[in-house]
Amino acid sequence: MTQFVLAAVLGTLFALGTFLVLRRDVVRVVWGVTIISQSANVYLVTMGGLSGGVPVLGHGGHGGGHAVTDPLVQALVLTAIVIGFGTTAFALVLTYRVYQEHGTIDLLELGEKA
């Protein structure tokens, strides 16, 4: 049941991102790309699974011997989140500059002016 809910949430996020990418407003396109990239990060974390190993502190009796999540996936996703944040901020600043120069952020109007 949990896998079905997870699949439904991820599918909804990807659908929302795709919907926003297909809009005429540049800001919505940027947010659509951001939602798609973050939903891909959620997918990677959830599919990282359990490594089956015991944490280092588990040997002293503090960890309880439970399986742990693979830290490599978490490190890669954390890096992707930071890079995605910087890329989104840069894209929004570029969108603001386009608005200052052309007076619009509608993709069709920008295509006609070019």
C-alpha positions as CSV (number, residue, x, y, z in Angstrom):
1,M,0.0,0.0,0.0
2,T,2.8,2.4,0.8
3,Q,4.4,1.8,-2.6
4,F,1.2,2.7,-4.3
5,V,0.8,6.0,-2.4
6,L,4.4,6.9,-3.1
7,A,4.0,6.1,-6.8
8,A,0.8,8.2,-6.9
9,V,2.5,11.2,-5.2
10,L,5.5,11.0,-7.5
11,G,3.3,10.7,-10.6
12,T,1.3,13.7,-9.4
13,L,4.4,15.8,-8.9
14,F,5.8,14.8,-12.3
15,A,2.4,15.6,-13.9
16,L,2.3,19.0,-12.2
17,G,5.8,19.8,-13.3
18,T,5.0,18.8,-16.9
19,F,1.9,20.9,-16.8
20,L,3.8,24.0,-15.7
21,V,6.6,23.5,-18.2
22,L,4.0,23.6,-21.0
23,R,2.7,27.0,-20.0
24,R,3.4,30.3,-21.8
25,D,4.6,32.2,-18.7
26,V,8.4,31.9,-18.2
27,V,8.1,31.9,-14.4
28,R,5.8,28.9,-14.5
29,V,8.2,27.1,-16.8
30,V,11.0,27.6,-14.3
31,W,8.9,26.4,-11.4
32,G,7.8,23.4,-13.5
33,V,11.4,22.4,-14.1
34,T,12.1,22.9,-10.4
35,I,9.2,20.6,-9.4
36,I,10.3,17.9,-11.8
37,S,13.9,18.0,-10.5
38,Q,12.7,17.9,-6.9
39,S,10.4,15.0,-7.6
40,A,13.2,13.2,-9.2
41,N,15.2,13.7,-6.0
42,V,12.4,12.3,-3.9
43,Y,12.3,9.3,-6.2
44,L,16.0,8.7,-5.9
45,V,15.8,8.9,-2.1
46,T,12.9,6.5,-1.8
47,M,14.4,4.0,-4.2
48,G,17.8,4.2,-2.4
49,G,16.4,1.6,-0.1
50,L,18.0,0.0,2.9
51,S,21.6,-1.2,2.6
52,G,21.1,-3.9,5.1
53,G,24.3,-2.9,7.0
54,V,24.7,-1.9,10.6
55,P,25.6,1.6,11.4
56,V,29.1,2.2,12.9
57,L,27.8,3.1,16.3
58,G,25.6,0.0,16.3
59,H,28.4,-2.2,17.5
60,G,28.5,-0.4,20.8
61,G,24.9,-1.3,21.6
62,H,23.5,2.2,20.8
63,G,22.3,1.5,17.3
64,G,20.1,-1.5,18.0
65,G,21.4,-3.3,14.9
66,H,18.7,-1.9,12.5
67,A,19.3,-1.6,8.8
68,V,20.4,1.8,7.6
69,T,19.7,3.8,4.4
70,D,22.5,4.0,1.9
71,P,24.3,7.4,2.6
72,L,25.6,7.7,-1.0
73,V,22.1,8.3,-2.4
74,Q,21.4,10.9,0.3
75,A,24.7,12.7,-0.4
76,L,24.0,12.8,-4.1
77,V,20.5,14.1,-3.6
78,L,21.7,16.8,-1.2
79,T,24.2,17.9,-3.8
80,A,21.4,17.9,-6.5
81,I,19.1,20.0,-4.2
82,V,21.8,22.7,-3.7
83,I,22.6,22.8,-7.4
84,G,18.9,22.9,-8.2
85,F,18.4,25.8,-5.8
86,G,21.2,27.8,-7.4
87,T,20.0,27.0,-10.9
88,T,16.4,28.1,-10.0
89,A,17.6,31.3,-8.5
90,F,19.7,32.1,-11.6
91,A,16.8,31.3,-13.9
92,L,14.5,33.6,-12.0
93,V,17.0,36.4,-12.1
94,L,17.3,35.9,-15.9
95,T,13.5,35.9,-16.2
96,Y,13.5,39.2,-14.3
97,R,16.0,40.7,-16.7
98,V,14.0,39.5,-19.7
99,Y,11.0,41.3,-18.2
100,Q,13.0,44.5,-17.7
101,E,14.3,44.4,-21.3
102,H,11.1,43.3,-23.1
103,G,8.2,44.2,-20.8
104,T,6.8,40.7,-20.9
105,I,7.5,37.1,-19.9
106,D,5.0,35.5,-22.3
107,L,6.9,33.1,-24.4
108,L,4.9,33.7,-27.6
109,E,5.3,37.5,-27.4
110,L,9.1,37.0,-26.8
111,G,9.3,34.8,-29.8
112,E,7.6,37.4,-32.0
113,K,10.0,40.1,-30.8
114,A,13.1,38.1,-31.7
